[in-house]
Amino acid sequence: MSDGSWNRVPIEPQSVNAPLSASAIFLVVSIGESAEALATARSVIADMGALVRAVGFRDLNAHLSCNVGIGREAWDRFGQSSRPAQLHVFPRIIGAEREDGSRHIAVSTPGDVLFHIRSERSDLCFELERLLLEAFGAAVTVVDEVSGFRYFDSRDLLGFVDGTENPTGDSMWMSSLIGDEDPEFVGGSYVVVQKYLHDLGAWDRLSTEDQERIIGRTKSDNVELDGDTEKRPSHKTLTTITDANGVEHDILRDNMPFGRPGSGEFGTYFIGYSRDLWVIEQMLRRMFMGDPLGSYDRILDFSTAATGTTFFVPSNDLLESFG
């Protein structure tokens, strides 16, 4: 973790640390080139809290929320006086060479603004997205839109429990929200999103034991396997990040399954929030390139990254100032 402390009192973060929800929508848009489109985008973004309240009052127990993330290029277009220290475009990662000569690639895809809508009710997520796009009008173009759902006991479509290693309590705040190491952006968070598409047919042809070795956990009861006995690093091992001093760095995941069985589409929408962007990027480099080099994450033989975009989620105070 960064050395800087984080003071909860003067700054109101967005709902980065909201509990895992039953439903979610991940909406990525690009802003039109005109000054009018940019002004409209600024206005809608700044008033996001009021829009959430207008929809969410219908059922307060459904806990409707929406985090707004802003990409590097959009941030610069908004003309802010400074930029979050680690905000940059998602870096394309070319993975280690496989036996057949091919490589897995973490693609970098465009996106100016991310809306991460969450609720216990899918109809509230839908209504908020509908009104949001209505408010934008022609000012934005939808780049990507995914509706996620909580699957059984928080499992992904590969059948394993997802998000087990999420930090809790004070560790959640310290891992996900910027502290006084970047004082203008205290209470903000970096977020990376990737849409992974699964080859469930190929995955299901593996034995349960092989699946467990790839993931690093048992499938039925989610027990962590002994990493010391791994012949090749598991997904769990590769996504555990420690620094040169042996300190482990966490991120906050709110991944969601999605799919359209009639179209043969099955996937996981990865979304990771972090105080330090380098932690997520190091995790992805280890997955795609391996550690040691070449021992890439075998889950990638069954899951293909179709998108990859980085955003900054400012505090509510900063977000409202955009208007």
C-alpha positions in Angstrom: 0.0 0.0 0.0 1.0 3.6 -0.4 2.6 5.3 2.6 0.1 8.2 2.6 -2.7 8.1 5.1 -6.3 8.6 4.2 -8.7 10.9 6.1 -12.3 10.0 5.8 -13.7 13.1 7.3 -13.5 16.0 4.7 -14.0 14.0 1.5 -17.0 12.0 0.4 -15.9 9.1 -1.9 -18.2 7.6 -4.5 -19.7 4.2 -3.6 -16.6 2.3 -4.5 -16.8 0.2 -1.4 -20.6 -0.6 -1.7 -21.5 -4.2 -0.9 -21.6 -6.7 -3.7 -25.0 -6.5 -5.4 -27.3 -8.9 -7.1 -27.4 -6.9 -10.4 -25.1 -4.5 -12.2 -24.7 -2.6 -15.5 -21.3 -1.7 -16.9 -21.7 1.2 -19.4 -18.8 2.7 -21.2 -19.4 5.8 -23.5 -17.4 8.1 -25.6 -18.1 11.8 -25.7 -18.7 13.6 -29.0 -16.1 16.0 -30.4 -18.2 19.2 -30.1 -18.0 21.7 -27.3 -21.7 21.3 -26.8 -21.3 17.5 -26.3 -18.5 18.1 -23.8 -20.6 20.6 -21.9 -23.5 18.2 -21.8 -21.3 15.4 -20.5 -19.9 17.6 -17.8 -23.4 18.6 -16.7 -24.8 15.1 -16.6 -21.8 13.7 -14.7 -21.9 16.4 -12.1 -25.6 15.8 -11.5 -25.2 12.0 -11.2 -26.0 11.9 -7.5 -29.4 13.5 -8.1 -30.3 11.1 -10.8 -29.4 8.1 -8.6 -31.6 9.5 -5.8 -34.5 10.1 -8.2 -34.5 6.4 -9.2 -33.4 4.9 -6.0 -36.1 6.4 -3.8 -38.5 3.8 -5.1 -36.9 1.1 -3.1 -34.2 2.3 -0.6 -33.5 -1.3 0.4 -32.4 -2.1 -3.2 -29.3 0.1 -2.6 -29.0 1.6 -6.0 -25.6 3.3 -6.7 -23.5 4.4 -9.6 -19.8 5.0 -9.7 -18.5 7.4 -12.5 -15.0 6.8 -13.9 -13.3 9.2 -16.3 -10.6 8.1 -18.8 -7.3 9.9 -19.4 -8.3 11.6 -22.7 -11.7 12.8 -21.4 -10.1 14.1 -18.2 -7.7 16.2 -20.3 -10.7 17.4 -22.4 -12.6 18.5 -19.3 -9.8 21.0 -18.8 -9.0 20.2 -15.1 -6.1 22.1 -13.7 -4.3 18.8 -12.8 -4.5 15.1 -13.4 -4.5 12.1 -11.0 -0.8 11.0 -10.6 -1.3 7.5 -12.1 -4.0 8.1 -14.6 -3.1 6.9 -18.1 -4.5 4.9 -21.0 -4.8 1.1 -20.4 -1.5 -0.5 -21.7 -1.9 -3.3 -24.2 -0.1 -6.4 -23.0 1.2 -9.0 -25.4 1.4 -12.3 -23.5 4.0 -15.0 -23.4 4.4 -17.2 -26.5 2.4 -20.5 -26.3 3.5 -23.9 -27.6 1.6 -23.2 -30.9 3.3 -19.8 -31.3 0.2 -17.7 -30.5 0.0 -15.2 -27.6 -2.8 -14.1 -25.4 -3.3 -10.3 -25.6 -4.8 -7.9 -23.1 -6.3 -5.5 -25.5 -6.6 -1.7 -24.9 -10.0 -0.3 -26.0 -11.4 3.2 -26.0 -13.8 4.7 -23.5 -14.2 8.2 -22.0 -16.6 7.6 -19.2 -17.5 4.4 -17.2 -20.8 4.1 -15.3 -20.8 1.2 -12.8 -24.4 0.8 -11.8 -25.3 -1.5 -8.9 -28.5 -2.6 -7.1 -30.3 -5.5 -5.6 -32.9 -5.0 -8.4 -32.2 -5.2 -12.1 -35.1 -3.0 -12.9 -33.6 -0.1 -11.0 -30.3 -0.6 -12.8 -32.2 -0.5 -16.1 -34.1 2.6 -15.3 -31.1 4.5 -14.2 -29.2 3.6 -17.4 -32.3 4.6 -19.5 -32.6 8.0 -17.9 -28.8 8.5 -18.0 -28.6 8.0 -21.7 -31.7 10.1 -22.2 -30.0 12.9 -20.4 -26.9 12.6 -22.6 -28.9 12.5 -25.8 -26.5 12.7 -28.8 -23.6 13.9 -26.7 -22.2 10.4 -26.2 -21.9 7.1 -28.1 -22.2 3.8 -26.3 -18.9 1.9 -26.6 -19.8 -1.1 -24.4 -22.8 -2.2 -22.4 -22.9 -5.3 -20.2 -25.6 -6.4 -17.8 -24.2 -8.6 -15.0 -25.8 -10.8 -12.4 -24.8 -12.5 -9.2 -24.5 -16.2 -10.0 -25.5 -18.7 -7.2 -23.1 -18.2 -4.2 -21.0 -15.4 -5.9 -19.6 -17.8 -8.5 -18.4 -17.0 -12.0 -19.6 -19.0 -15.0 -16.5 -21.2 -14.7 -18.1 -22.5 -11.5 -15.7 -21.0 -8.9 -16.4 -18.5 -6.2 -15.1 -15.0 -7.3 -13.8 -12.2 -5.2 -12.7 -14.3 -2.3 -9.6 -12.2 -1.6 -11.4 -8.9 -1.4 -10.1 -6.8 1.5 -12.5 -6.0 4.4 -12.9 -3.4 7.1 -10.2 -0.7 7.1 -8.1 -2.6 4.6 -10.9 -2.1 2.0 -10.6 1.7 2.3 -6.8 1.6 2.4 -6.6 -0.6 -0.7 -9.1 1.2 -2.8 -9.1 4.9 -2.0 -6.3 7.4 -2.6 -4.8 9.0 0.4 -2.7 12.1 1.0 0.0 10.8 -1.4 -2.0 12.6 -4.1 -3.7 15.4 -2.0 -5.9 16.9 -4.8 -7.5 13.5 -5.4 -8.0 12.1 -1.9 -11.0 9.7 -1.8 -10.7 8.9 -5.5 -9.9 5.5 -7.0 -8.4 4.0 -10.1 -10.5 1.4 -11.9 -9.7 -1.1 -14.7 -12.4 -3.0 -16.6 -12.0 -5.9 -18.9 -14.7 -8.0 -20.6 -13.6 -11.7 -20.7 -15.4 -14.2 -23.0 -15.3 -17.8 -21.9 -15.1 -21.0 -24.0 -17.3 -23.0 -21.6 -17.3 -26.1 -23.8 -13.5 -26.4 -23.6 -13.5 -25.6 -19.9 -16.1 -28.1 -19.1 -14.1 -30.8 -20.9 -11.4 -30.5 -18.2 -11.6 -32.6 -15.1 -12.5 -30.9 -11.9 -8.9 -31.5 -10.6 -7.4 -29.7 -13.6 -9.8 -26.8 -13.2 -8.8 -26.5 -9.6 -5.1 -26.5 -10.4 -5.6 -23.7 -12.9 -7.6 -21.6 -10.4 -5.7 -22.5 -7.2 -8.8 -23.3 -5.2 -11.2 -26.2 -4.7 -14.4 -25.9 -6.7 -17.0 -27.2 -4.3 -15.9 -25.4 -1.1 -13.5 -22.7 -2.2 -10.5 -23.9 -0.2 -7.2 -22.4 -1.2 -4.7 -25.0 -2.5 -1.1 -25.1 -1.3 0.8 -22.9 -3.7 4.1 -24.6 -2.7 3.0 -27.7 -4.5 2.1 -26.0 -7.8 4.0 -27.3 -10.8 3.0 -24.1 -12.6 1.6 -20.9 -11.0 -2.2 -20.9 -10.6 -4.5 -17.9 -11.2 -4.6 -17.3 -7.5 -0.8 -17.2 -7.2 -0.3 -15.0 -10.3 -2.9 -12.5 -9.1 -1.3 -12.2 -5.6 0.9 -9.1 -5.7 3.7 -8.4 -3.2 6.3 -5.7 -3.4 10.1 -5.9 -2.9 9.6 -5.7 0.9 7.2 -8.7 0.9 4.1 -6.5 1.5 1.0 -7.8 -0.2 -1.1 -5.3 -2.1 -4.9 -5.8 -2.5 -7.4 -4.5 -4.9 -11.2 -4.4 -4.6 -13.0 -6.6 -7.2 -16.7 -6.5 -8.1 -16.6 -8.9 -11.0 -19.9 -10.1 -12.5 -20.9 -12.9 -14.8 -22.9 -12.1 -17.9 -24.1 -14.1 -20.9 -26.6 -14.8 -23.7 -26.9 -18.6 -24.0 -28.9 -18.2 -27.2 -25.9 -16.4 -28.8 -23.3 -18.7 -27.2 -21.9 -15.7 -25.2 -20.6 -16.5 -21.7 -18.3 -14.2 -19.7 -17.0 -12.4 -16.7 -16.8 -8.7 -16.5 -13.7 -7.9 -14.5 -13.7 -4.6 -12.6 -11.0 -3.8 -10.1 -10.7 -0.7 -7.9 -7.3 0.3 -6.5 -5.6 3.1 -4.7 -2.5 2.3 -6.8 -3.0 1.6 -10.5 0.3 -0.2 -10.7 -1.1 -3.1 -8.6 -3.7 -4.0 -11.1 -1.3 -3.6 -14.0 1.2 -5.8 -12.4 -1.5 -8.4 -11.8 -2.4 -8.4 -15.5 1.3 -8.5 -16.6 1.8 -11.6 -14.4 -1.4 -13.2 -15.8 -0.5 -12.6 -19.5 3.3 -12.9 -19.4 3.8 -15.3 -16.5 6.1 -15.2 -13.5 8.5 -16.7 -14.2 8.2 -15.5 -17.8 6.3 -17.9 -20.0 4.2 -19.4 -17.2 1.1 -17.4 -18.1 -2.2 -17.8 -16.4 -3.8 -21.0 -17.9 -7.3 -19.5 -17.4 -6.5 -17.4 -20.5 -6.6 -20.6 -22.6 -10.4 -20.5 -21.9 -11.0 -16.8 -21.4 -10.3 -14.1 -23.9 -10.1 -10.4 -23.0 -12.4 -8.5 -25.4 -11.9 -5.0 -23.8 -9.5 -3.2 -21.6 -9.9 0.4 -20.3 -8.7 2.4 -17.3 -10.6 5.2 -15.5 -10.3 7.4 -12.5 -13.2 7.6 -10.1 -13.1 11.0 -8.4 -14.6 11.8 -5.0 -18.2 13.0 -5.0 -17.0 16.4 -4.1 -14.8 16.6 -7.1 -17.3 15.0 -9.4 -20.0 17.6 -8.5 -17.6 20.4 -9.3 -17.5 19.4 -13.0 -20.8 21.2 -13.4 
